[in-house]
Amino acid sequence: MTRKLLLASIAALAIASPAYAAPLVGTDALREWNLIVLGDLQSSSEVEGRTFVGGNLTGNSSNYQIGTPSASISGEPGLTVVGDVTGGAKNLNNGSGAIVGGNVDSGFNLNGATQTVQVGGTISNTNVNQNTVQSGLAASDPNFTADLNQQKSLLVSSLTDLSTTMAGMTSNSAVTISGNRATFDAAPNSDGVAVFNLTSADLDKIGEIQFNLNGANTAIVNVSGSNITLNDNFLGGTQGLGEHVIWNFSDATSLNLTTAWGGSVLAPTAAATTSNYVQGSAVFGSLVQNGEFHLGTYDGDYYPPSTPPSSSSSSGGATPVPEGSELPILLFGVTGLLLGRRMSRRLRGAPGTLGEQQA
């Protein structure tokens, strides 16, 4: 049984239970969220898919889930914020819903299909209408905040480990630079993975990028260096790159993006600024967002090697999928975890709710 089928089975059990799935890590997180910011996000733009913010969400009015993302692995809402939401009103679209650990001072505009918004603290400037809006959940359910912080902690450790693992991979594919044009010719291995390694100085010499995936399911582009500038043009456009190309900036402490970028971006320790769009998944340490994030999130089959059970390091590696009789045991255990530990977070209202109405 493939890992994707296993995850789909777990998600189906979670929906039927009813409850929601365990926290996502590593490459599964790239499949789920269009944008992951491990710290604070200051935004005046939009995200077509789902967004996770590990700190506070600030800035002018911004938009979330304006497109139709692929089916969720674990039932995540369109916007998840561990901290507070302040600044201009935030627009939630297409029934996306939101979970916020702290307070919502900015208010939400709830557009489209019926939505569910759950807030640990207080919420203001939000018209409930036909939607379900609950507040004060942290006071009534200690697991509400604990679950959000656990998800953040797992994302920080697993995505940092994922980036480090990728950076240590040996290149098997060539980059040809002619003038200011770079051609990435993938030579995928038996698992369909192509690896390119270059430095930030190499990247600075490039003005135009062309990818020849040559059947690669996943192309990993490792770029070393602490200060990264993304200002290149993509020959043939950016469409179709986010699903299969991961740009990995494992050393980056700052990242500045000025042009439309093709491919998912993994920079978990970078303080980033964007002024144009990214076509794919994106992970940053913190972000000042002035450009959009477009769907075309990572959808490849790459999973890093598993971390041995004896290791004390948290890993983004995938747990091997069990075969035969082990699979029902795993599903039973996961389902029990979902039912026992987390049911209250999404099923139960709480004192102090702003309003609760359902169509």
DRENZATI-532568 format. One line per field, with one value per residue (C-alpha): z, y negated, x; residue in one letter; residue number from 1. Coordinates in nm, 3 decimals. Last residue first. Layout:
N
zz	Z ... $
yy	Y ... $
xx	X ... $
residuo	A ... $
num	NUM ... $
END
This chain:
359
zz	0.784 1.116 1.376 1.662 1.795 1.976 2.201 2.565 2.697 2.453 2.161 2.113 1.806 1.672 1.970 2.182 1.956 2.007 2.248 2.249 1.902 1.708 1.915 1.882 1.506 1.490 1.690 1.487 1.162 1.281 1.393 1.067 0.875 1.070 0.942 0.586 0.515 0.720 0.555 0.665 0.880 0.663 0.747 0.868 1.174 1.543 1.675 1.972 1.746 1.873 1.645 1.334 1.133 0.815 0.480 0.313 0.130 -0.241 -0.417 -0.573 -0.517 -0.407 -0.427 -0.766 -0.610 -0.612 -0.337 -0.393 -0.341 -0.069 0.212 0.493 0.610 0.897 0.917 0.567 0.389 0.043 -0.168 -0.538 -0.786 -0.591 -0.668 -0.661 -0.386 -0.134 0.181 0.381 0.720 0.651 0.882 0.717 0.356 0.140 -0.179 -0.417 -0.786 -1.030 -0.900 -1.026 -0.964 -0.661 -0.391 -0.102 0.132 0.460 0.698 0.426 0.499 0.403 0.092 -0.087 -0.414 -0.453 -0.806 -0.882 -0.796 -0.791 -1.145 -1.336 -1.437 -1.387 -1.740 -2.052 -1.971 -1.606 -1.514 -1.230 -0.930 -0.625 -0.387 -0.111 0.179 0.383 0.112 -0.036 -0.301 -0.320 -0.614 -0.561 -0.866 -0.788 -1.019 -1.280 -1.627 -1.817 -1.587 -1.840 -1.650 -1.789 -1.587 -1.698 -1.519 -1.362 -1.216 -0.872 -0.865 -0.898 -0.610 -0.408 -0.457 -0.658 -0.609 -0.835 -0.737 -0.951 -0.786 -0.988 -0.746 -0.993 -1.015 -1.210 -1.460 -1.468 -1.705 -1.540 -1.803 -1.675 -1.887 -1.797 -2.050 -2.085 -1.757 -1.771 -1.451 -1.427 -1.243 -0.992 -0.707 -0.377 -0.102 0.211 0.143 0.116 0.466 0.610 0.449 0.576 0.924 0.928 0.796 1.062 1.357 1.282 1.161 1.468 1.700 1.517 1.529 1.899 1.960 1.789 1.982 2.316 2.249 2.203 2.441 2.741 2.648 2.810 2.846 2.510 2.340 2.428 2.083 1.844 1.503 1.302 0.978 0.858 0.952 1.190 1.110 1.240 1.388 1.710 1.832 2.176 2.283 2.154 1.833 1.614 1.280 1.089 0.740 0.523 0.154 0.009 0.209 0.580 0.632 0.946 1.220 1.287 1.662 1.646 1.971 2.035 1.907 1.580 1.371 1.042 0.789 0.419 0.302 -0.033 0.110 0.433 0.410 0.685 0.805 0.849 1.146 1.403 1.424 1.734 1.781 1.649 1.324 1.094 0.776 0.507 0.754 0.794 0.732 0.754 0.403 0.252 -0.098 -0.348 -0.311 -0.465 -0.505 -0.286 0.011 0.214 0.149 0.315 0.457 0.596 0.817 1.102 1.156 1.472 1.522 1.372 1.068 0.849 0.519 0.283 -0.089 -0.306 -0.066 -0.081 -0.029 0.241 0.480 0.786 0.892 1.218 1.289 1.119 0.806 0.596 0.266 0.016 0.289 0.262 0.015 0.170 0.512 0.378 0.274 0.636 0.907 0.949 1.289 1.353 1.184 1.266 1.445 1.351 1.342 0.973 0.889 1.079 0.918 0.575 0.668 0.786 0.462 0.255 0.448 0.379 0.012 -0.008 0.168 -0.090 0.000 $
yy	-2.699 -2.695 -2.965 -3.007 -3.345 -3.530 -3.230 -3.311 -2.963 -2.696 -2.491 -2.131 -1.924 -2.070 -2.090 -1.836 -1.544 -1.590 -1.341 -1.034 -1.028 -1.119 -0.898 -0.604 -0.653 -0.656 -0.333 -0.155 -0.267 -0.142 0.194 0.232 0.177 0.419 0.725 0.688 0.417 0.124 -0.209 -0.321 -0.634 -0.932 -1.150 -1.505 -1.412 -1.486 -1.392 -1.158 -0.870 -0.519 -0.486 -0.528 -0.842 -0.752 -0.842 -1.151 -1.125 -1.212 -1.124 -1.462 -1.686 -2.017 -2.299 -2.424 -2.692 -3.047 -3.253 -3.627 -3.911 -4.173 -3.927 -4.015 -3.666 -3.473 -3.139 -3.055 -2.766 -2.787 -2.555 -2.628 -2.915 -3.202 -3.553 -3.890 -4.129 -3.873 -3.934 -3.653 -3.602 -3.264 -2.962 -2.737 -2.816 -2.558 -2.710 -2.523 -2.582 -2.870 -3.220 -3.546 -3.813 -4.014 -3.753 -3.849 -3.579 -3.621 -3.359 -3.103 -2.799 -2.530 -2.709 -2.423 -2.494 -2.209 -2.126 -1.878 -2.029 -2.385 -2.355 -2.293 -2.655 -2.891 -3.019 -2.875 -3.039 -3.132 -3.478 -3.537 -3.771 -3.546 -3.696 -3.478 -3.571 -3.274 -3.058 -2.713 -2.642 -2.287 -2.228 -1.916 -1.784 -1.547 -1.314 -1.339 -1.245 -1.451 -1.751 -1.993 -2.320 -2.662 -2.958 -3.311 -3.577 -3.363 -3.494 -3.542 -3.173 -3.073 -3.307 -3.150 -2.818 -2.515 -2.156 -1.983 -1.660 -1.455 -1.211 -0.959 -0.673 -0.501 -0.818 -1.126 -1.292 -1.641 -1.899 -2.243 -2.502 -2.830 -3.147 -3.449 -3.366 -2.991 -2.806 -2.431 -2.278 -1.904 -1.625 -1.359 -1.589 -1.416 -1.479 -1.661 -1.971 -1.751 -1.615 -1.962 -2.096 -1.799 -1.842 -2.208 -2.105 -1.836 -2.046 -2.363 -2.175 -1.951 -2.250 -2.434 -2.133 -2.091 -2.458 -2.424 -2.109 -2.267 -2.571 -2.368 -2.094 -2.319 -2.322 -2.573 -2.862 -2.801 -2.791 -3.150 -3.206 -3.019 -3.134 -2.912 -3.073 -3.173 -3.540 -3.568 -3.921 -3.972 -4.290 -4.119 -3.787 -3.686 -3.407 -3.052 -3.115 -2.869 -2.975 -2.742 -2.843 -2.827 -2.875 -3.205 -3.486 -3.523 -3.866 -3.826 -4.077 -4.256 -4.193 -3.813 -3.683 -3.386 -3.027 -3.094 -2.825 -2.933 -2.849 -2.782 -2.797 -2.937 -3.251 -3.393 -3.764 -3.919 -4.268 -4.506 -4.482 -4.201 -3.820 -3.670 -3.357 -2.999 -3.101 -2.847 -2.964 -2.761 -2.492 -2.158 -1.843 -1.598 -1.523 -1.805 -1.759 -1.983 -2.357 -2.558 -2.917 -3.224 -3.023 -3.328 -3.703 -3.997 -4.338 -4.522 -4.371 -4.122 -3.745 -3.635 -3.329 -2.978 -3.085 -2.809 -2.896 -2.695 -2.765 -3.077 -3.295 -3.670 -4.009 -4.269 -4.035 -4.042 -3.681 -3.592 -3.267 -2.925 -3.067 -2.791 -2.883 -2.661 -2.408 -2.040 -1.899 -2.089 -1.960 -1.603 -1.674 -1.703 -1.694 -1.689 -1.677 -1.389 -1.381 -1.528 -1.390 -1.223 -0.914 -0.911 -1.209 -1.065 -0.726 -0.887 -1.085 -0.767 -0.591 -0.887 -0.886 -0.514 -0.565 -0.840 -0.616 -0.342 0.000 $
xx	-2.713 -2.536 -2.519 -2.281 -2.191 -1.919 -1.865 -1.797 -1.845 -1.731 -1.857 -1.756 -1.685 -1.366 -1.135 -1.325 -1.233 -0.863 -0.718 -0.937 -1.089 -0.777 -0.551 -0.789 -0.801 -0.423 -0.398 -0.662 -0.502 -0.163 -0.304 -0.497 -0.169 0.049 -0.141 -0.014 0.241 0.355 0.436 0.781 0.762 0.840 1.133 1.077 1.276 1.289 1.632 1.657 1.754 1.680 1.376 1.597 1.508 1.328 1.480 1.332 0.999 0.968 0.643 0.571 0.269 0.422 0.169 0.050 -0.158 -0.032 0.126 0.086 0.331 0.375 0.445 0.684 0.776 0.927 1.109 0.991 0.819 0.661 0.445 0.415 0.392 0.548 0.426 0.597 0.708 0.828 1.034 1.189 1.353 1.506 1.539 1.278 1.375 1.195 1.053 0.820 0.880 0.847 0.907 0.757 1.022 1.137 1.208 1.434 1.562 1.749 1.892 1.946 2.161 1.904 1.778 1.600 1.420 1.171 1.054 0.772 0.432 0.562 0.699 0.374 0.318 0.612 0.657 0.821 1.152 1.148 1.280 1.523 1.517 1.545 1.801 1.946 2.171 2.297 2.453 2.397 2.134 1.998 1.764 1.554 1.370 1.082 0.890 1.163 1.040 1.293 1.245 1.394 1.382 1.475 1.595 1.686 1.892 2.163 2.488 2.326 2.236 2.599 2.689 2.404 2.577 2.474 2.356 2.101 1.925 1.684 1.444 1.239 1.301 1.534 1.741 1.638 1.871 1.723 1.865 1.848 1.932 2.073 2.073 2.288 2.558 2.539 2.504 2.441 2.309 2.364 2.189 2.298 2.397 2.463 2.211 2.325 2.116 1.806 1.859 1.915 1.595 1.395 1.541 1.435 1.093 1.054 1.171 0.974 0.666 0.662 0.688 0.410 0.179 0.250 0.179 -0.157 -0.242 -0.147 -0.365 -0.683 -0.572 -0.643 -1.015 -1.254 -1.009 -0.843 -1.184 -1.277 -1.427 -1.654 -1.779 -2.013 -2.130 -2.477 -2.428 -2.131 -2.020 -1.666 -1.522 -1.409 -1.271 -1.147 -0.915 -0.866 -1.055 -1.245 -1.392 -1.624 -1.736 -2.048 -1.968 -1.852 -1.696 -1.630 -1.475 -1.268 -1.187 -0.861 -0.860 -0.860 -0.710 -0.484 -0.476 -0.654 -0.828 -0.983 -1.253 -1.202 -1.563 -1.454 -1.293 -1.152 -1.072 -0.860 -0.950 -0.657 -0.420 -0.426 -0.447 -0.285 -0.069 -0.091 -0.256 -0.425 -0.597 -0.777 -0.872 -0.687 -0.890 -0.602 -0.479 -0.683 -0.822 -0.648 -0.679 -0.964 -0.853 -0.909 -0.791 -0.681 -0.688 -0.511 -0.611 -0.311 -0.046 -0.035 -0.054 0.127 0.349 0.339 0.136 -0.013 -0.183 -0.404 -0.435 -0.463 -0.266 -0.316 -0.150 -0.093 0.082 0.305 0.364 0.537 0.723 0.708 0.549 0.393 0.228 0.044 -0.023 -0.115 0.138 0.427 0.318 0.328 0.687 0.792 0.524 0.146 -0.020 -0.263 -0.598 -0.931 -1.235 -1.566 -1.510 -1.610 -1.391 -1.095 -1.140 -1.131 -0.821 -0.648 -0.737 -0.616 -0.291 -0.245 -0.324 -0.062 0.189 0.140 0.000 $
residuo	A Q Q E G L T G P A G R L R R S M R R G L L L G T V G F L L I P L E S G E P V P T A G G S S S S S S P P T S P P Y Y D G D Y T G L H F E G N Q V L S G F V A S G Q V Y N S T T A A A T P A L V S G G W A T T L N L S T A D S F N W I V H E G L G Q T G G L F N D N L T I N S G S V N V I A T N A G N L N F Q I E G I K D L D A S T L N F V A V G D S N P A A D F T A R N G S I T V A S N S T M G A M T T S L D T L S S V L L S K Q Q N L D A T F N P D S A A L G S Q V T N Q N V N T N S I T G G V Q V T Q T A G N L N F G S D V N G G V I A G S G N N L N K A G G T V D G V V T L G P E G S I S A S P T G I Q Y N S S N G T L N G G V F T R G E V E S S S Q L D G L V I L N W E R L A D T G V L P A A Y A P S A I A L A A I S A L L L K R T M $
num	359 358 357 356 355 354 353 352 351 350 349 348 347 346 345 344 343 342 341 340 339 338 337 336 335 334 333 332 331 330 329 328 327 326 325 324 323 322 321 320 319 318 317 316 315 314 313 312 311 310 309 308 307 306 305 304 303 302 301 300 299 298 297 296 295 294 293 292 291 290 289 288 287 286 285 284 283 282 281 280 279 278 277 276 275 274 273 272 271 270 269 268 267 266 265 264 263 262 261 260 259 258 257 256 255 254 253 252 251 250 249 248 247 246 245 244 243 242 241 240 239 238 237 236 235 234 233 232 231 230 229 228 227 226 225 224 223 222 221 220 219 218 217 216 215 214 213 212 211 210 209 208 207 206 205 204 203 202 201 200 199 198 197 196 195 194 193 192 191 190 189 188 187 186 185 184 183 182 181 180 179 178 177 176 175 174 173 172 171 170 169 168 167 166 165 164 163 162 161 160 159 158 157 156 155 154 153 152 151 150 149 148 147 146 145 144 143 142 141 140 139 138 137 136 135 134 133 132 131 130 129 128 127 126 125 124 123 122 121 120 119 118 117 116 115 114 113 112 111 110 109 108 107 106 105 104 103 102 101 100 99 98 97 96 95 94 93 92 91 90 89 88 87 86 85 84 83 82 81 80 79 78 77 76 75 74 73 72 71 70 69 68 67 66 65 64 63 62 61 60 59 58 57 56 55 54 53 52 51 50 49 48 47 46 45 44 43 42 41 40 39 38 37 36 35 34 33 32 31 30 29 28 27 26 25 24 23 22 21 20 19 18 17 16 15 14 13 12 11 10 9 8 7 6 5 4 3 2 1 $
END
